[in-house]
């Protein structure tokens, strides 16, 4: 009888212990850094494993297995209960956890679409730059009159420089109008790039490439007048964050297209659901990046004219975002 009991206990453990260990690892992560440390697949797995351990506990009690096993399953069930049915976080906590874990993790999951979006923007920028350098009149094929803000190939070096540094009230007003229009345009491009990802990604390619053409064309007319350091010094302090937000929205759109075109072993609906969850997190985080860029542009442009300070701020911004998206939200789990 004792031998049969031991065999029964061994078989019971062998068949179920892998799911207990998996649940215990997820619980440990949640207890250490919160449920936002789990990805979508792990979050979906958590209640399944919880129900499985409940079932194991019920069976173990019914067949009177050893007390040590019952104690372990009861403790694991209690811990899992508090993770699965934990109280809802308040808005501030949810906001913190989103930017502490979900947003950077989603960006890392979409690193390939982000790399592709960056390549498209660079290609568009080089195309706009080279075509405008070769034939300056092409500038207006890429940049509308409103976006040009009074600048063009025919502008003199002094006129371009005066607009960059806000030499008089008229120039300052033109620059403010241009900056506001550029911000609205970039935010619109970013949101559209995300929203149109469901159309096989083609509109995303076009939107990002077109944005690159505009950047390249502007860079060309200032380069021709020897003002490349000045225009990039004006653009990059807020542009690092703003262009990053565009690229992230583009990556989100491309990620959705990836789920539709290349679902892999999943159905297209399941793949779209999986990709859409991370894409939505990226789009939401990008809105905050656009707001940050707008604040930097609105105050920084008027307060700082020194080109060294401008490049310093741009460099600090780039290093911060590099650290944030590469390191933030990573936790060592034993």
N, C-alpha and C positions, 0 to 999 in steps of 0.2 A: 504494500500500500504506500509506504514511504517512497519507494522507488518510482511508483506511478505518479505520485505527487510532485516529485522533483522533476520528472520528465515533462509533466504538464506545465510546471512553472518555467522550465527552460524554453519550451516551445512558445509559450506565451510571450516571454521576453524577446526571443529571437525574431518573431514575426512583427513586433511593434516597436522595438527599441529604437530603430532608426528614425521613426517619426517623433518619438519622445525627445531624442537628442536634437533633431532639427528645431522643434518647438522651443526647447531650452535655450538654444543659441539665439533665436529671435527674441525671446524674452530678455535675455541678458543684454542684448543691444538696446532694446526699448528701455530697460531700467537704467542703463548707463547714459544714453544720449537721446532718448525719446523715440517715439514711433516714426518721426520724420526721417530717421536714419535708414528706414527700410525703403526699398524701391517698390514700385507698383506690384510686381509679381510676388514679392515677399509679404506685402500687406494683404493681398488676396489669399495667400497661403495661410496666414495666421489663424483666421477663424476655422478653417478646415482642420488644421492640426489641433486646435482647441477642442473641437467636437470629437476628434479621434481620441484624444486623451481622456475625455469624459467617458466615452464608450469603453475604453480600456479599464478605467477605474470601476465602472459598473460591472464589467465582466469579472475583474479581479475580486471584487467583493462577493459576487454570486458564487464563485467557485472556491472562495476562501483561500486565496494564495497567501504567501508569507507576509508578515506584518511589515517588514522592511520595504517591500515593494509597494504595499498599500500606502505607507507613509510618504514614499517618494511621489507616487501618483497624486495623492491628495495635495501635497505641497506644490507640485507642478501645476495642477488644475487651479489652485488658488492664485498663484502668480499669473497664470495666463488670463484668468478672469479679470484681474485688475488692469491688464494690458488691453484686452479686447473691449472691455466695458468701462474704461477709465473715463472720468469726467471730461467734458468738452473744454478745450482751452479757450480763454478769452481772446478777444480780437488782437490785443497787443502781443500775447504769447504766440498766437498763430502766425502773426506777421514776422516775429523774430525767428520762429522755427522755419518758416518758409525761406527766408533769406539766409538762414544759417545752414540749412540742409537741402531743401527741395530744389531751390533755384540753381545753386552751383552743381548739384548732382545731375540735374536735367541737362545742363549745358555740357557737362562731361559726357553724358550719354549721347549727345548730339555733336560730338567733336568732329566727326567726318562731314556731316552736312555743313557745319560751321566752316571747316576748311574749304569746302567747295564754294560756299558763299563768298568767302574771302578771295578765293582765286577769281571768281567772276567779277568782283568789284575791281580787283587789280587789273584784270584784262580790260575792263571798261575804261578805267583811268588811263592806262597806257594808250589805248585807242584814241580817246578824246585828246590826250596830250599831243600825240604824234600827228594826228590829223590837223589839229589847230596850229601846231608849229609849222606844218607844211603849207597850210592854206588858212590864214587867220580868219577869213570870212566863215569858215566852218563853225566858228564859235557860236554863231547864232542858230546853227542847226541843232546844237545841243542845249543851248541856254536861251530861255525866253526872255523877253524884255523885262518883265517884272523880276525875275530871278537875277538878272544881270545887275540890277541895282545901280544903273548909271555907268556901269563899267563895260568895256569892250576892247577889241584889238586896236581901235583908233585912239583910246585914252593914252595920255602921256604918262610918263613915269611919275611926275609930280602929282597928277590927278589921282592915280592909283594909290600912291603912298599916302596922300592926304585923306583918302577914304579909309584906308587901313587904320591910320592913327587918329582919325577924327579931328582934323585940323581946324575946321570951322563948324558953325551950327548946321549949315547945309549938308556938309559931309557927314556929320554925326547923325543927322536925321536920315540921310540915305543909307548909312550903315545900319542903323537901327531897323529901318524898314526891310532891308535886305536880310538881316539876321533873323528877324521874326518870320519872314517868308521862307527862308531856308530851313528854319526849325520846323515850321508847319509842313513843308514839303517832305522833309526827311521822316517826320513822324508818320505822315500819310503813307509814304513808300514802305516804311517798316510794317505798319499794320496791314496794308494790302498784301505785302509779301507773305505774311502769315496766313491771312484769310484766303488767299488764292492758291495755297499749297495743294488743295484738293484737285486742282486742274492739272494733274500730272507734273507739276513743278515748272511748266513752261513760263507762265506769267512771272514767277519768282525770278527765273533767269533774266528775263527782260527788264524787270524793275531794278534789280541790283546792277545789271550792266549799264542801264541808262543813268543810274545815279553815279556810277564810275565815270561815264562820259562827261557829266557835268563837272565833277571834281577835276578831271584831267584837262578840260577846256579852260577852267579858271586858272589852274596851275600854269598852263601854257602862256596865257596872256601876261601873267606876272613874271614868268621866267624870261620872256622876251624883253622885259624892261629891267631885268636884274633884281627882281623883288621876290624871288622864291623864298628866301628865309623869312621875309616879312609876312607874306600871305600865309605860310604854314604856321608861323608864330601866332598869327591872329586866329587861325582855324583850329589848331590842335588842342588848346586848353579845354575847350568844350567839345571839339570834334572827336577826340579820342573816345569819349563816352557816347556821343551821339552816333558816330559811325559804328561803334561796337553794337549799339542797340539795333541799328538797321541790320547788321550782319546776323545778330541773334534772331531777329524776326525772320530773316531770310532762311536761316538754318532751321527754324521751326517749320516754315512752309515746306522746305525740302524734305524734312523728316516726315511730314504727313504724306508727301508724294512718295517717299520711300515705302511707307506702309501700304500704299495703294498698288504701286508698281512691283514691289518685291516683298510680298507677304511671307515668303519662306514656307515653313511647315505649317503656319497658321492660316486661317481663312482671312480674306481681305478685311472683313469686319473686325475680327479680333486684332489683326495687325494695326488697323487704323485706330482702334480703341487704345492699344498699347502706346503707339506713337503719339496719338493725340493728347494723352495725359501729360507726357513730358513737354510736348509742343505748347500746350496751354500754359504750363508753368513758366516756360521761357518767354512767351508773349507777355504774360502778366509782369514778370520781372523786368522785361524790356521797357514797359511803360514807365516804370520807376526810373530807369536809366535815362529815358528821354526827359523826364522832369528834372533830374539832377543836371543833365546837360543844359537845359534851359536856364536853370538857376545860375550855373557857372557863367554861361554866356551873358545873361542879363546884368550881372553885377561885375564880373571880372573884366569884361571888355571896356567898361567905362572907368574902372578904377586903376587898371594896370596898363601902362604903355611900354614898359621896358621889355625888350625882346628876350633878354636872358631869363627874366622872371616868367615870361610866357612859356618858354620852352621847359623851364624847371617844373612848372605846374603840369604841363602836358606829360612830361616824363614820369612824374609822381603818379599821375592818374593811370598811365599805362602800366606801371609796375604794380599799383594797387589792384587793378582788375586782373592782371596776370596772376598775382598771388591768390586773389579771391576765388577765381574760377578753377585754379589748379589745386588749391590746398583746402579751401574752406569746406566744411562738411565731411571731411575724411576723418574717420575715427578708427583707432586700433581696437579690435574686439577680440578678446581672448576666447 
